[in-house]
Amino acid sequence: MNQENDQYVTQEKFEELTKELDHLRSTRRREIAEQLEYARSLGDLSENAEYQEARELQGATEGRIKQLESILTTAQILDKSSKSNEIHIGSKVTIVKVGEKDEREYEIVGSVEANMRERKISHMSPLGMAMVGKKKGDSFDLETPNGIAKYKIIKIS
């Protein structure tokens, strides 16, 4: 696994990105074309704010389409059914900071799916890299702005 270049996603995220790409290619492109046509009908394009705005929107949309195409072409779909006693992409991990009682659960995901609100952290993040390959009961150090923090792995699922 070349973890730096590959895009790791769950089947659900792959389908979500595919739907977004389909929507942008069909519906959104058509809407922008209509906006451009309307703006052109208003006359002088050099001072036409509607035209400039539609062109910027078109550029952003085409950029997102290229980004999604790239992600989906290189995407490696995670097999959530594979169980391991080592932490890997797709693992749910419960950790506790040494000296504290509050446990924290995270899911290790590819960078495309990382979302701290949902407690999904990238395998390439400092915390993700510190945990990948570890086993239940292992401890690890994490460098933070306040110094080194020590954590212990409580559970892997």
N, C-alpha and C positions, 0 to 999 in steps of 0.2 A: 504494500500500500504506500503510495507516495502521497502522504497526507497534506503536503504543502500545496500541491497543484490541483488535486482532485476536489470536487465539490460533493460533500456527503450530505444526502438528504433522505428523509423518510419518504415512504410511498405517498403519504398524505401531502407532504410539502411538494413533491414532484408533481402531483396532480393539480395542486393549487397554482403552481407556477405555470403549468401547461395551460390551465384555464385563463390565467391572466394574459399569457402570450396570445392565445386565440382571440380574446376580447380586444387586445390592442391592435392586432393585425386586421381584424374585420371591422368591428363597430367603431373603435376609436379613430382609426385612420379615416373612415368615411366621414365621421363627425368633423374632423379637422379639415378635410378636403372641402366640406360644405362651408365651414367658417372662412377658409381662404377664398373660396368662390364669392361669397357674400362681400368680404372685405375688398376684393378686387373690383367689384361692381360699384364701390363707393368712390372710385376715382384715383387721384394721385397717390401712388404707393409710398413715395418718399416721406410723406407726412401723415400716413394712415396708421394710427395706433392699433386699430383692430387687426390690420394685416400683419404688423410687426409682432403682436401678441400671438396670433395664430401660427406664424412662422416659428416663434420660440417654442410654442407648445408642440409643434410638429417635430422640432429638433429633439426636445426632451423625450417625446414618445418614441421616436426612432432609436434614441440612445437606450431607452429601457428595453425595447424589442431586441436590440443587439445583445444587451446584457443577459436577458432571459435566454436567448438562443445559445449563448456561450455556456451559461450555467447548465441548461438542460442537455447540451451535447456532451459535457464532461461529467455530468452527475453520476455518482455512484449511489445506488439506492441501498439504504441500510436494511439489513435483515434483522428485525427486532426479535425474531424467534431464537436466534443463536444465543445461548446462555454460556457464560464464562465466569470463572471466579476472579478474572482480572478485569479491571476497568478498561473499557474501550468505547468508541463512538457508538452511541445507542444505549449505554448503561445509565441507569438511575442510581445515584450515589448519595448516601446519607453520611455527612461528616459532622464532626464536632471540633470546635477550637479547644485545644488543651487548656484546662483551667476554667472552662465555661460549661454550662449545662445545655444551652440551646443547640439543638441539632438542626442542620440545614440540609435540604435535599435538592440536588441538582440533576439535570439530565445532560449528558455529554452529547453534543450534536455537532454537525458540520457548521462552518461559519455562516452559511446562508440562512440557517434556521435560528441562530443565536438570538435570544430574547430574554433579558434579565427579568422582566416582569413575569414571565412564565417559568423562570428559573431554569432556562435552557442556556447552557454555556458552551462556547466553541471549544473544540479540542485543541485549538491553537491559542486560546487565551492562557494567561499565566496560571490560573487555577486549573484549567482543563489539562494543560501540559504537565502540571505537577501531579495530577491524579492518574492519567492514562498509564496503564501497566501495573498499577498497584492492586493489592488484594485487601479483602476484609481484614481489619485489625492492624493494617500497616499505618504508619505515621509518615507525614511528610512536612517539609518546611515550605513556606511561601513568603517571598520577599514582598513587603508592603511598604508604603510611604512611612509608616511608623516603625519599621524594623521587620525582623523575621517573626512570622506567626507560625505556630506549630499546630497541625490538624491531625486528627485520627479518623480513619475510615470505619464507620459503624456498620454499614450495610451496602450491598451491591445487588441491584435487581435488573 
